[in-house]
């Protein structure tokens, strides 16, 4: 289906990067070959990649690196985003994907990636270096990943300093465009949670499991009397103060309190981690919550 899409007139028009005069003449590297050459890269030098590809696709024809790169510059890079979305939609339209109790298990994560340092990349994405040191351009990558089916559903490149939770919320809004009405649970690490984020997800009916920092809801964590407990969190002035005058602050005042299920997980080093979720005990047991979190963050050794 992907190949049919890539060979369609609609996709070829999309690839022309807004200039419909591109790729109208017969070339050694026609338009339909460009996406294939890039998808089929195997980590060799570009010269070897081109030689190997042309042997299969166009025996007896040679294309130089400059000639290839000139053609590639005409290609609309959003063509790959279009193909990526098309591929993912078709994957979840098929009922053969894996779920856990009928839910897709998704994880939000971010990473920093060094990129070539130029005036343009520094302006677009910023530098990860300290002041008065040689700049290093870097992007902040935010993704939502289906851990059971090994599929990246959403990915965005951002400036090196970006709000991971705000990005994750925007990505979660787009998820139904790919998976339709399939239920899902989003799993997040300690860098993500905030009270407004929890409220946003609960208001939208999004199910989540989040690892808390020891400083998150410190009073409530310290007062846990059970390993799995429903906790009422009062949204008092001290918690609203930071959001005063915002839509989030008004919503927190309106609610007055929220309820989160907190689950303590003993680690091998005898310390504890605390997970927060809006999943009920009827839906998922304590051990199932631990298993779900461990699926994604398997660096955390859970003791028997």
C-alpha positions as CSV (number, residue, x, y, z in Angstrom):
1,X,0.0,0.0,0.0
2,X,2.9,2.4,0.7
3,X,4.4,1.6,-2.7
4,X,1.1,2.2,-4.4
5,X,0.8,5.5,-2.5
6,X,4.3,6.6,-3.6
7,X,3.5,5.8,-7.2
8,X,0.2,7.7,-7.2
9,X,-0.2,10.9,-9.2
10,X,-1.5,12.6,-6.0
11,X,1.7,11.8,-4.0
12,X,3.9,12.8,-6.9
13,X,2.2,16.2,-7.0
14,X,2.7,16.5,-3.3
15,X,6.4,15.8,-3.7
16,X,7.0,18.7,-6.0
17,X,7.5,21.1,-3.1
18,X,5.0,23.6,-4.4
19,X,6.7,24.0,-7.8
20,X,4.8,21.9,-10.3
21,X,7.5,22.4,-12.9
22,X,9.9,20.2,-10.9
23,X,10.4,16.6,-12.1
24,X,8.6,17.2,-15.5
25,X,11.6,16.3,-17.6
26,X,12.9,12.7,-17.9
27,X,16.0,12.5,-15.6
28,X,18.4,9.7,-14.5
29,X,16.7,10.0,-11.1
30,X,13.0,10.5,-11.7
31,X,10.7,11.7,-8.9
32,X,9.4,8.2,-7.9
33,X,12.9,7.0,-7.2
34,X,13.8,9.8,-4.7
35,X,11.7,8.6,-1.8
36,X,12.8,5.0,-2.4
37,X,16.5,5.9,-2.3
38,X,16.1,7.7,1.0
39,X,14.0,5.0,2.6
40,X,16.3,2.2,1.5
41,X,19.5,3.8,2.9
42,X,21.6,1.2,4.7
43,X,24.3,3.4,6.3
44,X,26.8,3.3,3.5
45,X,28.4,6.3,1.8
46,X,26.1,8.1,-0.5
47,X,28.2,7.1,-3.6
48,X,27.8,3.4,-2.7
49,X,24.1,3.8,-1.9
50,X,23.5,5.4,-5.3
51,X,25.5,2.7,-7.1
52,X,23.7,-0.1,-5.4
53,X,20.3,1.4,-5.9
54,X,20.8,2.2,-9.6
55,X,22.1,-1.4,-10.3
56,X,18.6,-2.6,-9.1
57,X,16.3,0.1,-10.3
58,X,18.1,1.3,-13.5
59,X,20.8,-1.2,-14.6
60,X,23.4,0.4,-16.7
61,X,22.6,4.0,-15.6
62,X,24.9,6.1,-13.4
63,X,24.0,9.2,-11.5
64,X,26.6,11.5,-9.8
65,X,26.3,12.7,-6.2
66,X,25.9,16.3,-7.3
67,X,23.2,15.3,-9.8
68,X,21.3,13.3,-7.2
69,X,21.6,16.0,-4.5
70,X,20.3,18.6,-7.0
71,X,17.2,16.5,-7.6
72,X,16.8,15.8,-3.9
73,X,16.7,19.5,-3.1
74,X,13.5,19.8,-5.2
75,X,11.7,17.2,-3.1
76,X,9.2,18.4,-0.6
77,X,10.4,17.1,2.7
78,X,6.7,17.0,4.0
79,X,6.2,14.1,1.5
80,X,7.8,11.8,4.2
81,X,5.4,13.1,6.8
82,X,2.5,12.4,4.5
83,X,3.8,8.9,3.9
84,X,4.4,8.3,7.6
85,X,0.8,9.3,8.5
86,X,-0.6,7.2,5.7
87,X,1.4,4.2,6.8
88,X,0.3,4.5,10.4
89,X,-3.4,5.0,9.6
90,X,-3.3,1.8,7.6
91,X,-1.5,-0.1,10.3
92,X,-4.2,0.7,12.9
93,X,-7.0,0.1,10.4
94,X,-6.0,-3.5,10.5
95,X,-7.1,-5.4,13.6
96,X,-3.9,-7.4,14.0
97,X,-2.1,-4.9,16.2
98,X,-1.4,-5.7,19.9
99,X,-3.2,-4.2,22.9
100,X,-3.3,-4.7,26.7
101,X,-6.8,-5.3,27.9
102,X,-8.1,-3.6,24.7
103,X,-5.9,-0.5,25.1
104,X,-2.9,0.7,23.1
105,X,0.0,1.4,25.5
106,X,1.6,4.7,24.5
107,X,4.6,6.5,26.0
108,X,5.7,10.1,25.7
109,X,9.4,10.8,25.6
110,X,11.8,13.5,24.6
111,X,15.5,13.6,23.5
112,X,18.1,16.1,22.5
113,X,19.9,15.6,19.2
114,X,23.0,17.4,18.0
115,X,22.7,18.7,14.4
116,X,25.1,20.6,12.1
117,X,25.9,24.0,13.6
118,X,25.1,26.7,11.1
119,X,23.7,30.2,11.4
120,X,20.4,28.9,10.2
121,X,20.2,25.9,12.6
122,X,21.2,28.1,15.5
123,X,18.5,30.6,14.7
124,X,15.8,27.9,14.2
125,X,16.7,25.6,17.1
126,X,19.2,27.3,19.4
127,X,22.4,26.1,21.0
128,X,22.9,23.5,23.7
129,X,26.3,25.0,24.8
130,X,27.0,27.2,27.7
131,X,27.6,30.9,27.3
132,X,31.0,31.9,26.0
133,X,31.7,28.5,24.6
134,X,31.6,27.2,21.0
135,X,27.9,26.8,20.0
136,X,26.4,23.5,19.2
137,X,23.0,23.5,17.4
138,X,20.6,21.0,18.9
139,X,17.0,20.0,18.4
140,X,14.6,18.9,21.1
141,X,12.7,15.8,19.8
142,X,9.4,14.9,21.3
143,X,7.6,11.6,20.5
144,X,4.7,9.4,21.4
145,X,5.5,5.8,20.9
146,X,3.3,2.6,20.9
147,X,5.4,0.3,23.1
148,X,3.6,-3.0,22.1
149,X,3.6,-2.4,18.4
150,X,6.9,-0.5,18.2
151,X,5.4,2.4,16.2
152,X,6.1,6.1,16.6
153,X,2.7,7.8,16.3
154,X,3.8,11.4,16.7
155,X,7.1,13.2,16.5
156,X,8.0,16.9,16.5
157,X,11.3,18.8,16.3
158,X,11.5,21.8,18.6
159,X,13.9,24.3,19.9
160,X,16.5,22.8,22.2
161,X,14.5,24.1,25.2
162,X,10.9,23.1,25.0
163,X,7.9,22.2,27.2
164,X,7.6,18.4,26.9
165,X,4.2,18.3,28.5
166,X,2.7,21.0,26.4
167,X,4.0,19.3,23.3
168,X,2.7,15.9,24.5
169,X,-0.8,17.5,25.0
170,X,-0.8,18.7,21.4
171,X,0.4,15.4,20.1
172,X,-2.3,13.5,22.1
173,X,-5.0,15.7,20.4
174,X,-3.7,14.4,17.0
175,X,-3.6,10.7,18.0
176,X,-7.2,9.9,17.0
177,X,-6.4,11.0,13.5
178,X,-4.2,7.9,13.3
179,X,-5.8,5.3,15.5
180,X,-9.5,6.4,15.4
181,X,-11.5,5.4,18.4
182,X,-9.1,2.7,19.8
183,X,-8.7,3.2,23.6
184,X,-5.2,4.1,24.8
185,X,-3.2,4.7,27.9
186,X,-0.4,7.3,27.9
187,X,2.7,6.6,30.1
188,X,4.9,9.5,31.2
189,X,8.1,9.9,33.2
190,X,8.9,12.4,36.0
191,X,9.6,15.4,33.7
192,X,6.1,15.6,32.4
193,X,3.4,15.9,35.1
194,X,1.8,19.0,36.5
195,X,-1.6,19.7,38.0
196,X,-2.9,21.5,35.0
197,X,-1.7,18.6,32.8
198,X,-3.5,16.1,34.9
199,X,-6.7,18.2,34.8
200,X,-6.4,18.6,31.0
201,X,-6.1,14.8,30.5
202,X,-9.0,14.0,32.9
203,X,-11.2,16.6,31.3
204,X,-10.6,15.0,27.9
205,X,-11.0,11.4,29.2
206,X,-7.4,10.5,28.5
207,X,-6.1,7.6,30.7
208,X,-2.6,8.0,32.0
209,X,0.1,6.6,34.2
210,X,2.8,9.0,35.4
211,X,5.9,8.6,37.6
212,X,6.0,11.3,40.2
213,X,9.0,13.2,41.5
214,X,9.5,13.0,45.2
215,X,8.6,16.8,45.3
216,X,5.3,16.3,43.5
217,X,2.4,16.3,46.0
218,X,5.0,15.8,48.7
219,X,2.5,15.9,51.6
220,X,0.1,13.4,49.9
221,X,3.0,11.0,49.1
222,X,4.3,11.1,52.6
223,X,0.8,10.4,54.1
224,X,0.2,7.2,51.9
225,X,-0.9,4.4,54.3
226,X,-1.2,1.8,51.5
227,X,0.7,0.8,48.5
228,X,-2.3,1.5,46.2
229,X,-4.5,4.4,47.4
230,X,-7.0,6.9,46.0
231,X,-5.8,10.4,47.1
232,X,-7.7,13.7,47.1
233,X,-5.4,16.6,46.2
234,X,-6.6,20.0,47.5
235,X,-6.0,22.7,45.0
236,X,-5.3,25.4,47.6
237,X,-3.9,28.9,47.1
238,X,-0.3,27.6,47.3
239,X,-0.9,25.3,44.3
240,X,-3.0,27.8,42.3
241,X,-0.6,30.8,42.9
242,X,1.7,29.9,40.0
243,X,-1.2,29.8,37.6
244,X,-3.0,32.8,38.9
245,X,-4.8,34.8,36.2
246,X,-4.6,32.0,33.7
247,X,-7.3,29.6,32.3
248,X,-5.5,26.8,34.2
249,X,-5.7,28.8,37.4
250,X,-9.5,29.4,37.0
251,X,-10.1,25.7,36.3
252,X,-8.2,24.7,39.4
253,X,-10.3,27.2,41.5
254,X,-13.4,25.8,39.9
255,X,-12.5,22.2,40.8
256,X,-11.2,22.8,44.3
257,X,-9.6,19.3,44.4
258,X,-8.7,16.4,42.1
259,X,-8.4,12.7,42.9
260,X,-5.4,10.6,41.8
261,X,-4.7,6.9,42.4
262,X,-1.1,6.7,43.8
263,X,0.8,3.4,43.7
264,X,4.1,2.8,45.6
265,X,6.6,0.6,43.8
266,X,9.5,-0.8,45.9
267,X,12.8,-0.9,44.0
268,X,15.7,-3.3,44.5
269,X,17.7,-0.6,46.2
270,X,14.9,-0.4,48.9
271,X,13.8,3.0,47.7
272,X,10.3,3.7,46.5
273,X,8.8,5.2,43.3
274,X,5.3,6.5,43.2
275,X,3.0,6.3,40.2
276,X,-0.1,8.5,39.7
277,X,-3.0,7.4,37.5
278,X,-6.6,8.0,36.8
279,X,-7.2,4.3,36.1
280,X,-9.5,2.6,38.6
281,X,-8.8,-0.6,40.5
282,X,-11.8,-2.2,38.6
283,X,-10.0,-1.5,35.3
284,X,-6.4,-2.4,36.3
285,X,-5.0,-4.0,39.4
286,X,-1.9,-2.8,41.2
287,X,0.3,-5.4,39.5
288,X,-1.1,-4.5,36.1
289,X,-0.3,-0.8,36.6
290,X,3.3,-1.8,37.5
291,X,3.6,-4.0,34.5
292,X,2.3,-1.3,32.2
293,X,4.8,1.2,33.5
294,X,7.6,-1.3,33.4
295,X,6.8,-2.0,29.7
296,X,8.1,1.4,28.8
297,X,10.5,2.3,31.5
298,X,12.3,-1.0,32.0
299,X,15.3,0.8,33.4
300,X,13.4,0.8,36.7
301,X,14.0,-2.7,38.3
302,X,10.8,-3.7,40.1
303,X,11.3,-6.1,42.9
304,X,9.2,-9.2,43.3
